[in-house]
Amino acid sequence: MRFDNDSAVLLACDSLSSSPRIQENCILAAKIGQLKPILLTSSSGKIYSFLTASNNISDILSDEPTGTWSLPTLDNSVAEGSSTSTNADHLFKHIASTSPIYRHIADEEFVELSEQIVQEINKDWAYFPQLRFATLQMFAGCILLSGSTALLVNCVEPYGRLKSIDAHHERRTSSSIHQSSFPKSKSKYGQIEICLTHDDNTTKLKIGAISCNLLITSSVRLDKQTIANKTIEIGPNTSNFIPLPDAPIYLSLAQLKLGQKLLEDDEATCVNQSYLFYQLRQLRSKFHCLSTYTLCRSFSSITSDISYRPYTIWTLCEYDSPQKLDSQSHRLSRMFQSIASEVIKNGTAAHIQVRLLDQ
């Protein structure tokens, strides 16, 4: 049995036998809400009609999903007065559950950033050096929400605010101050904000806090509207995400717990004990400074396989090339790896023998 569009709408509204006025109201409501009817015919021949958005219909027809039916939970607090954060939670769940890469994050649990967490990460790095490891661990694999767009952070690098703490700190000169990621006002989470800066001919996406800024160097868009466009970006440039004021931030619960453990470890020297060279930040200068060799680069769970991690000057020599002879870039990377290894082991007492560079 086939129905025209208006009849299917009335069937979904259980109004096929209603008065003409009620039927007109139902059809008008569907048009205002931009809702389209879709029919489900069971194996017994019974027809069920529903109203939903066109995008949902496309997903249903292409996926032909099977699963468990459920009704939305009636939350009295929401019914009495919806809040912005509640709406953001619902939007976050919708984007995550309809994302083209949903299967990669389906097992992840996320919690929204809180003011208490921000207070912890904004402590002074000089007195709490473990914060450089704890903070980026908490934000690795986080999801940033801006309107109907969402970004999964796959790789993040922290940079301290002070020259004495981090040789690659964000400059505060008169020519660069307008590009600062320092929080300009207090957000709903406290002194933290997501911002875009423009320097080195690059658009950089940062999470700016009082104690540091977190540079996002690998990310993927989650919302399905961008699946045919540029969804994955690797490197310091991020041009496919524009943060709105007070953009919600959702942390991976597993990564948050690991970060909280690092907060309690004042002797921490790295994020974890695996693949140390991959924990070095991608830098181009100041190789004579000890902070250049700090092991503070972290990744989301879906990039736990090193095949999905961006190569740096420290790891390019690990690239599995079919060439029999190493290129100059491979040899230089091996040289940087030798230097880094010596500094990681011996700190300020590090020294390197020139003959090692010829091996």
N, C-alpha and C positions, 0 to 999 in steps of 0.2 A: 504494500500500500504506500502511495506517495502523497505528500502534502505540499501545497505551495508555501511560500515563506510566511505569510500572515497566518495561515491555518496552523503551521508548526509553532509559531509564537503563542497562539491561543491555546494550543495543546499543552505547551510548557507551563502556561499560566492557569491551566485547568479552567479555561473560560470559553470552550467551544459552544457551550449551551447557555452562556451568559447573555445579558441584554446587549444590544448594539452599543450602548454608551460605555459599558464596562469593557467590551471588546476593543473599542476605539482607544480607551485609556491604556489598555495593555499593549497594543501595537505602538502607541505613541511613546510609552515608557521605554519599550525596547529600542526605539529609534533614538531617543534622548540619551540612553545609556550606551548606544552603539553596540548593542547585544544582538547576536545572531543565533538562530535555532539550530540544534543538531539533534538527530534522532538516533536512538539505539534500539535495534531489534534483537530481542533475546532469542535463544535457540527454540523457545516454545512459541515464538511468533509475536509475543507481546511487545508493543512499541512504547519506548520511554522518550520523552522530549525534554530538552534542557536549553537554557539560554546562557551564552557565554561570549567572551570576546573572540574576534576573528583569529587572533594568534593562538588562542587555546584550541580552537577548532582545527587549525593546521597541525598543531602538535598531536592532537588526538587521532586525526586521520593518518598521520605518518607513523606514529609510534604504536597505535592500536594497543594501548596499555591494558594490563590486567592487574588487579590489586584489590584492596579492601576499601569499601565505601565508608565514609565518615562524615559527621556533621560538625560544623564549627562549634567550639566551646563557648558557651555564654559566660563571659566574665562580667560580673556585676560592676566592678570598678571601671571597666571599659565602657559599659553601657551607660553608666552615670555621667561620664565625662572623658572622652578620648583625649589622650595626650600625644604630643609630637613624638616622644620616644616610643610609645606603643605603636603608632603608625609606622615608624621607622622599622621596628621589629618585624611587623607584618610584611612590609615591603622587602626587608632583607630575606626573610624566609621564602617569600615568593620568588625572588631573583635567584637565590641559591638552589631552590628545588626545580626551577625551570631552565637552569643554565645548561648550555651544551656540554660542559665538562662536569656536570653534576656527579657522575659516578666517581670522579676523583676526590670529591670532597664530601660524599654522602656519609662516610663514617666519621667525619670530623664534627665536633661540637664547638659552637662559638658562643662567646659571652661578650656583651658590650663593655667597652672601656669604662672605667669608673674614676671618679675624682680621687679616691683613695690610692689607686694604682699610680695616677699621675703625680700625686704628692710624693710617692716613694721614688719614682724615677727622676724627679727633679732635685734630688739631693746632690750635694757637691761631689763631683768625681774625685777631687783631691783627697777627700776623707773617706769616700766610699768607692774605691777603684773598681770593685766588682760590678758596679752599675753599668759600665760599658758593655759587659757581657750579658747581664740580666736583662737590660732594656731591649737590646736587639733580639734576644731570644723570645721575649714576650710578643714582639711585633712581627717576627717572621711568620709568614702564613696568615697574617691578618687580612681582613676584607674592609675596604673603604667604600662607603656608600655616598653617592652624590646624585640626588634626584632619582631617576630610574636607572642610573648606571652604577655598576659595581666593579671594583678592581681587587683582584687577589694578588697580594704582595708575595712574590716568590723568593726575592733576595733583598736584603737590607744591610746597609753599612752605617754605623754610628760615627759621628764626628763631634768631639768635645768643643765647648765654647771658648776655652782659654788656650792661649799659645803655649803656656807652660804644661798643659795637659795633653794637647794634641797639636803636632806641628802642622797638620792639615785642617786646622780650625777654620770656621767660616770667617772671612775677613770682615773687619768693621771700619774700613777706610771710607772717606767721604764719597768716593765714586761707587762703592759697593753697598753702602748701608741700606739703600732702598731695596736691595735684593735680599735682605736678611730674612731668615726663617724664624727669627725670634718671635714668640707670640706677642701680637700687638694688643690683644685684649683677652679677657678671661672667657673661655668657652664653657659649655655645660660640663666639660670634664676638668676644668681648671686651666692652668697655664700650659696649653698645648694647642696646636693647630696644624691643619694640612695646608700646604701652600705650593705654588709653582714659582720657581725663580729662574731667571735667565742669565746665565753666565757661561763663559767658554763656548759661545755660539751654540748653547744647548739649553733646552727646556727641562729643568730638573724638578721632579716631584719629591717633596720632603715632608716629613712629619717633624715640626719644630717644637721643641720643649725648652725649658729654661736651661737645663744642664747640657743639652746636646741637640743636634738635628740628625734625623735618620734619613739617609739618601736611599731611595728605592731604585735598584739597578736591574731588576727583573720583575715583570708583572704580566698578568693576563686579565683581560676583561671577562667578566662572568655573564653579563646580560646577553640574552640571545639575539638582540637586535644587531649586534656587531659581529655575529659569527662569520659573515661574508666579508667583513672589512678587516682592518688591522687590529687584531686582538692581543697579540703577544709582542712585548717590547723587551729587548735585552740591551743593557748598557745604561749610562747615566741619563739618556734622553727618554722622557715620558711625555708623549703628546696626545695620547688617546683618552685622557681623563682630566676633567676640570673640576676641582673640588669647590663645592658651595660652602658658604659660612656655616659653621657648626655641623659639618658633615659627620655622620655617625661612623664610628670605628668599632669593628668587632674582632676580638682576639680569639685565636684558636685556644681552646681550653687546655689542650695538651701542652702547647708551647708556653702558655701562661704559667702552668705548674712548674715546668722546667726552669723558667725565668725566676720564679719565686724561690726555687731551691738555690739558684745562683746568687740571689740577693743575700742569702744567709751565709754564703761562702766568701769570706773576706780575703781568701788566698787564691781565688780563682784567677787563672791566667789564660783561659780560652773558653769557648762555648762548650766544646766537648773534646774528646781525645781522638776523634776520627778525622782523617783527611785535613791535617793542620794547614797545609799550604792553601787549601781552598778557603780557609778562614781569614786569609790575608786580604785586605782591601785592595781594589784595583787603583793604584796610584802611579803618578808619573814624575814625582819629584821628591826631594828631601830624603834620599835614601841613607843619609848620614844620621838621621834622627831616629831615636829608639822607638818612638810611637808609631813610626811607619810599619814596624814589624809586629804590631799588636794583633793578636788573633781574634778579631771581632767582626766577623761576617757570618750571617746566618741565613738559613734557607727554610722554605716551607716543606711540609711533609711530602708534597707531590714532586719535589725536586731532590728528594733524598738520594736518588740515583745520580751519581756525579755526571752521567751523560747529559743530564738536563741543566747542568750548572754552567754559567758563562765562564769562558776561559779568561785568565788574566796573565800578566807577565810572569806570575809565579807558577802557573799551571799549564801554559801553552806547550811546554815540552812533553806533557802527558797526552797530547793530542794523538790519536791513533791514526797516523797517516800511512797510506800505501807506499810512500816514497822510501827507498832504501837508504838514502843519504839524508841526514838532518839538514834542514834549512838554517839560514842564519838566525831567524827568529826563534827556532827551537833551541839553538845553541845559547842564544842570549837568555832565553827563559831558564835554561839549566843553570846558567851563571847566577841569575837572580835567586834561583832556588837554593844554590849552594850558600850564597850570602845570607839569605833568610834563615836557613837551617842553623848556621853558626850563631846568628844573633838570637834566635829562639832558644838555643841551648845555653849560651854563655852571656847574654845580655851585653852590658857595657864592656865586658872583657873579651868580646868576640874579636877574632882575627881570621883572615882567610889567606891561604897560601896560593900564590899565583898559578902554580903548577896544576892546582885542582881545576882551573878554568879551561885547561887544555884537554881534559879527559872527556 
